[in-house]
């Protein structure tokens, strides 16, 4: 997908980014993320290990959720426009949950001649339970 910068003059606080709706989380997706990220913590792929640790089942890596927010952003603006992304983990994402990533423009401002937008971001499951919150800064032409 080719992305282009949103028009600076048309952005307003409260504007919504197009949501990113993901398919239900699968064990295969978790295993693939282990390989791609190099994070092979068995609590994310080994049900017996997760249960021995007191969890009902495996669950997603927190950084997988952060990556989904990165994808939301780069579906909206080119990667070169990103200046920062900060996230806070709120709840575990479990196998079978359908996650939607969303964002809104919190503010626009000019910093040393650079047109910036601060974005409020989150992921939530199909029941509206927030799993991750975040904030990003993007520079717009």
N, C-alpha and C positions, 0 to 999 in steps of 0.2 A: 504494500500500500504506500503510495506517495502522499506525504502530508505537506501542507503548506501552512504558513503562519496565519492565524486569524487576523482579521483587520483590527488594528489597534483602536481606531476611532469608534468601532462598533461594540467593543467589549464593555460590559457593565458589571458592577458587583451583583452577584446573584445569578449571573448567566451560568447555565449548566453545560458541562462537557457531555458529548454523546456517551452513554453508558457502555461498558464492556460486560456483556453477559456471557458467562462461561458454562460449559456443560458440567454435569455432575462430576465431582472429583472422584477419580478412580484410583485403585491400588497401582495400576499400570502407570498413571501419571506421576504418582509418588516415586515409583521405582525409576522412571525416566529422569525425574528431577534429581534423584540421588546421583545418578551417573553424570548428568550435565553439570551439577554444582560441585561434585566432589564431597558432598555432605552425606556420608553413609551411616549416620546415626540410626541404629536398628529400631529405635522407637517409632520411626516413620514408615518402616516397611515390614517389620517382623511382629506379627500379632502376638505371639507368645511372649516376646520381650516386652511389648507394650503392656500386656496384662500383668506380667510380673512386676512392672513398675507402677501398678495401680491404675492404669488407664483401661477403659473398656475396649479400645482398639487403637490402631495406628492413627496418626493425624498428620496433617500437612506441615511442612517446614514453614516457619514464619517468613523466611525469605522468599518462599514461593509466592506468598500473598503480596509481598513487597514488589516482586517481579511483575505480578499482574497489574499493580498500580503503575509501574513503569510502562507497561504495554498500553494502558489507558492513555497515558500522557503522550506516548509516541504515535498513537493513533490520531492524536489531536494536533500535535506540533512535531516538527522534525527533532530528532535527538539532539542536534546542535543547539536548539533553543533552551534546553534544560540547564538550569543553573544549580538547583539543589532539590533533593527529595529526602524528607525526614518522615519516619513512620513510628507509630506506637502500636504495639500488639495489645489487643483487647480481649480476644477469645480464640480458642483453638478452632481450626477448620477441619471438619471430619469427612471421612469417605462418604460419598453420596450427596453431600451438600452442593447446591447450585449457587455459585458466588456471582454477585454483580458488583463491579467496580464503578464508582461514581465520583464526580468531582464538580466543583462550582468555583467560579471566580469570587474570591474573597475581597480582593482589591486590585486596582491598577494604580501604578505610580511611576514616576520618572526618577531614576537614580543616576546621577552623573551623566545625564543625557541619554541613558538607556531606558527604553520603555519596558516595564516589568509588569508581570501579573503574578499575584500570590494566589494559589489555589488550595482549597480545602478538599481533601480526598478521603475516601473510605471504601472498604469492602464490607459486604453484608451477605448473609445467606438468604435463602428463599423465604424465611420467616421474618426477615428484617433484622436479625441479630448482627450487630456490628462486630466484625472480626479484626479489623485493622483500621486505624485512622492515620492520616498523614497530611503533610503540607508540602507543596512544591513551589519553586520560583521558576518562571520561564521569562526569557527575554524575547520581546516581539519587535519586529522591525518598524 
